[in-house]
Amino acid sequence: MRIVFAGTPEFARTALESLLAAGHEIPLVLTQPDRPSGRGMKLRPSPVKALALQHNIPVAQPRSLRLDGKYPEDAQSARDALLRAAPELMVVAAYGLILPQWALDLPTHGCFNIHASLLPRWRGAAPIQRAIEAGDARTGITIMQMDAGLDTGDMLLEKALPITAEHNAARLHDELAVLGGEAILEAVQLLESGALQPVPQPAEGITYAAKLDKAEAPLDFSRPASELARRVRAFDPVPGATVSLPGLEQPIKVWEAVALPRDADAAPGTLLSATAQGLDFATGEGVLRVLTVQKAGGKRQPVSAFVQGWAPA
């Protein structure tokens, strides 16, 4: 099938790789403009652009697709490129730009979105992290027919995946990326055979996955330890959970923590002990034991190494 692909990060790159490996024709890729990154803050292409260039696929990087918006020249140029590409379908995965109605209508079969949740739960920007944070037992991939709403279109195909206590956001992201590649291939095959059956999303069970904010990083020890342990996993690698310690000017990042099923006779936030086994904090319910940390400017390290160079004041 002749497919235009729109996506930006690694999650999307995995899906594009699957479509290419399956032999689909990709005449055009849309992705976000190059961004500065790394120590030198040099402009770097997105993972999707890098893969497209490896396969000599034309790339468009508009700052907006709104013809009446802030960058109408970008939008018109992208529209012209899409018209030349004449796609039967557009596949969208974590693209980062809103698709206006003209873009949704341009491909023969419209636009399919690879969404990293089991809709209608966790519509929005951060479904992987919010599912872990909420303690969901499972998540998955939904292939959705895009409309003008925020992840409101008809569901075309779903694939589920259990969430375990070993999942942080990075690991779950990688597993869902692979699942997304499998799901979009299956959905395209069903489309080609005429067997695809759109199903409207149910009105019950709708939740929204708010965009991650750095302001959420500090751990709120008034919350239960089990909730905080999930948040640590959900915020790995971005934005990272943090905690302030005596004797250190800057908060440290917490990359691994577990909830201990015992109460602490101390105010939430109290550091109960600092040993090679972990940093134990009193919480609103139970004790949070921090196992892996990172000082500002340093690398991740087990608490057993961290406590050798730090002692509470």
C-alpha positions in Angstrom: 0.0 0.0 0.0 1.1 3.6 -0.7 1.5 5.1 2.8 2.7 8.5 4.0 4.1 8.2 7.5 4.0 10.9 10.2 6.0 10.5 13.4 9.0 11.7 15.3 10.5 9.7 18.3 11.8 6.2 18.6 8.3 4.8 19.2 7.3 6.0 15.7 10.6 4.9 14.1 9.9 1.3 15.1 6.5 1.4 13.3 8.0 2.9 10.2 10.7 0.2 10.2 7.9 -2.4 10.3 6.0 -0.9 7.4 9.2 -0.7 5.3 10.2 -4.3 6.2 6.7 -5.5 5.0 7.3 -3.9 1.6 4.8 -1.0 1.8 5.6 2.0 -0.4 6.5 5.1 1.7 6.6 8.1 -0.7 6.9 10.7 2.0 7.7 11.1 5.7 6.5 13.9 7.9 8.4 14.6 11.1 9.1 17.4 13.6 11.9 19.9 12.7 15.4 19.0 13.9 16.0 19.9 17.5 19.1 20.8 19.4 20.4 18.1 21.8 23.4 16.8 23.5 26.2 18.7 25.2 26.9 20.9 22.2 23.2 21.5 21.6 23.7 20.7 17.9 20.6 20.3 15.7 19.8 16.6 15.3 17.2 14.8 13.2 14.4 12.8 14.8 14.7 9.0 14.9 12.1 8.9 12.2 13.9 11.3 9.9 17.2 9.4 10.4 15.5 6.2 9.3 13.8 7.9 6.3 17.1 9.3 5.1 18.7 5.8 5.3 16.0 4.6 2.9 16.1 7.7 0.6 12.6 8.7 1.5 11.6 12.4 1.0 11.1 14.1 4.4 8.9 17.2 5.2 9.4 19.0 8.5 6.7 21.7 8.8 6.4 23.7 12.0 2.6 23.5 11.6 0.0 22.0 9.3 -2.5 24.8 9.8 -3.0 26.7 6.5 -4.4 29.6 8.5 -1.9 29.3 11.4 1.4 30.9 12.4 3.4 29.1 9.6 1.1 29.0 6.6 4.1 28.6 4.2 5.1 25.4 6.0 1.6 24.1 5.9 1.2 24.8 2.2 4.5 23.2 1.4 3.6 20.1 3.3 0.2 20.0 1.6 1.8 20.2 -1.8 4.2 17.4 -0.9 1.3 15.2 0.3 -0.7 15.9 -2.9 2.4 14.8 -4.9 2.7 11.7 -2.7 -0.9 10.7 -3.4 -1.2 8.4 -0.4 -3.8 5.7 0.0 -3.3 6.0 3.8 -1.4 8.1 6.3 0.0 6.3 9.4 0.6 8.6 12.4 2.6 7.7 15.5 3.6 10.3 18.1 4.0 12.9 15.4 3.6 15.9 17.7 1.6 18.2 15.4 -2.2 18.4 15.2 -3.6 17.2 11.9 -6.2 19.6 10.5 -9.2 18.4 8.6 -7.6 18.8 5.2 -4.8 16.4 6.2 -7.2 13.9 7.7 -9.2 13.9 4.4 -6.3 13.8 1.9 -5.4 10.1 1.9 -7.9 7.8 0.2 -8.5 5.8 3.5 -7.8 8.7 5.9 -5.3 8.5 8.7 -4.6 5.6 11.1 -3.0 6.5 14.5 -0.9 4.1 16.6 -1.9 5.0 20.2 -0.1 3.5 23.2 -3.1 2.6 25.3 -6.3 0.7 25.3 -8.7 3.4 24.3 -10.7 5.2 25.6 -8.5 4.9 28.7 -5.5 7.3 28.6 -6.3 9.5 25.6 -3.7 12.2 25.3 0.0 12.9 25.5 1.5 10.5 28.1 -0.5 7.2 28.1 2.5 5.0 28.9 3.6 6.9 32.0 0.1 7.5 33.3 -0.9 3.8 33.0 2.1 2.8 35.2 1.5 5.7 37.6 -2.1 4.7 38.1 -1.3 1.0 38.8 -3.1 -0.3 35.7 -2.7 -4.1 35.3 -2.5 -3.9 31.6 -2.2 -1.5 28.6 -1.6 -2.0 24.9 -1.9 -0.5 21.4 -5.0 0.9 19.8 -5.0 1.5 16.0 -7.5 4.3 15.6 -9.1 6.0 12.6 -8.2 9.6 13.3 -10.8 12.4 13.5 -10.7 16.0 14.6 -10.9 15.1 18.3 -8.2 14.2 20.8 -7.9 10.4 20.3 -11.6 10.1 19.8 -11.8 8.2 16.5 -13.2 4.8 15.9 -11.0 1.8 17.1 -9.8 -0.4 14.3 -7.6 -2.9 16.2 -6.3 -3.5 19.8 -3.5 -5.5 21.2 -3.1 -5.8 25.0 0.1 -6.1 27.1 0.3 -6.8 30.9 2.1 -4.2 33.1 4.3 -5.8 35.7 6.2 -4.4 38.7 9.4 -4.6 36.6 8.1 -2.2 34.0 9.4 1.4 34.0 8.3 3.8 31.3 11.4 3.1 29.2 10.9 -0.7 29.1 7.1 -0.5 28.6 7.7 2.1 25.8 10.0 -0.3 24.0 7.6 -3.2 24.3 4.7 -1.1 23.1 6.7 0.2 20.2 7.3 -3.4 18.9 3.6 -4.2 19.5 2.6 -1.0 17.6 4.6 -2.1 14.6 2.9 -5.5 14.7 -0.6 -3.9 15.1 -0.3 -1.4 12.3 0.8 -4.1 9.9 -2.2 -6.2 10.9 -4.5 -3.2 10.5 -3.2 -2.4 7.0 -3.6 -6.1 6.0 -7.2 -6.0 7.2 -7.8 -2.8 5.3 -6.4 -4.3 2.1 -8.6 -7.3 2.4 -11.7 -5.3 3.2 -12.1 -6.9 6.6 -11.4 -3.9 8.8 -14.3 -3.2 11.2 -14.3 0.2 12.8 -15.8 0.3 16.4 -16.8 3.5 18.1 -15.1 4.2 21.4 -17.3 3.5 24.4 -18.6 6.5 26.3 -17.5 4.9 29.6 -14.0 4.6 30.9 -12.6 7.7 29.3 -9.4 9.1 31.0 -6.8 11.6 29.9 -3.1 11.2 30.1 -1.8 14.7 30.9 1.5 15.8 29.5 4.5 15.2 31.8 5.6 18.2 33.7 8.9 18.7 35.5 7.0 20.2 38.4 5.7 16.6 39.1 9.2 15.3 39.7 9.5 16.0 43.5 8.1 13.0 45.4 5.2 13.9 47.7 5.7 11.8 50.8 2.2 12.5 52.0 1.1 9.9 49.4 1.2 6.2 50.0 4.6 4.4 49.4 3.0 2.1 46.8 1.9 5.1 44.7 5.3 6.7 45.0 7.1 3.6 43.8 4.8 3.5 40.8 5.6 7.1 40.1 9.3 6.4 40.2 8.9 3.8 37.5 6.5 5.9 35.5 8.9 8.9 35.4 11.9 6.8 34.3 13.6 8.2 32.2 11.5 11.5 31.9 11.1 13.7 33.9 12.6 11.5 36.7 11.4 11.5 40.3 13.4 13.6 42.8 14.0 13.9 46.5 16.0 16.4 48.5 18.5 15.2 51.1 20.3 17.0 53.8 23.9 18.1 52.9 23.2 18.2 49.2 22.5 21.5 47.5 20.4 19.9 44.7 17.8 17.2 44.8 18.8 13.7 43.6 16.9 11.7 41.1 15.3 8.4 42.2 15.4 5.7 39.6 14.3 2.7 41.6 12.3 2.3 44.8 10.0 -0.2 46.5 7.2 0.1 48.9 7.7 -1.7 52.3 4.6 -3.0 54.0 5.3 -1.5 57.4 4.3 1.7 59.0 6.7 4.4 60.2 6.1 6.3 63.4 7.3 9.5 61.9 6.1 12.4 59.8 5.9 11.8 56.0 9.2 12.7 54.4 11.3 11.7 57.3 14.5 9.9 56.4 14.3 6.8 58.7 17.6 5.2 57.7 20.3 5.4 55.1 22.2 2.1 54.7 23.6 0.0 51.8 20.1 -1.6 51.6 18.4 1.7 50.8 17.2 5.1 51.8 14.0 4.5 53.8 11.5 7.4 53.9 8.3 7.6 55.9 5.2 8.2 53.7 1.5 8.8 54.2 1.1 5.0 54.2 4.0 2.6 54.5 7.7 3.1 53.9 9.4 3.9 50.6 12.9 2.4 50.2 15.0 4.1 47.5 17.4 1.7 45.8 19.0 3.6 42.8 19.8 7.3 42.7 21.6 9.9 40.6 23.3 13.0 42.0 23.3 16.2 39.8 26.0 15.9 37.2 26.6 12.2 38.1 25.5 8.8 36.9 23.0 6.4 38.2 24.3 4.3 41.1 23.0 1.9 43.7 22.3 3.4 47.1 25.1 1.1 48.5 27.6 3.2 46.5 25.8 6.5 47.1 25.9 6.3 50.9 29.7 5.7 51.0 30.1 9.3 49.9 27.2 10.9 51.7 26.1 11.0 55.3 23.0 12.8 56.5 23.7 15.9 58.5 
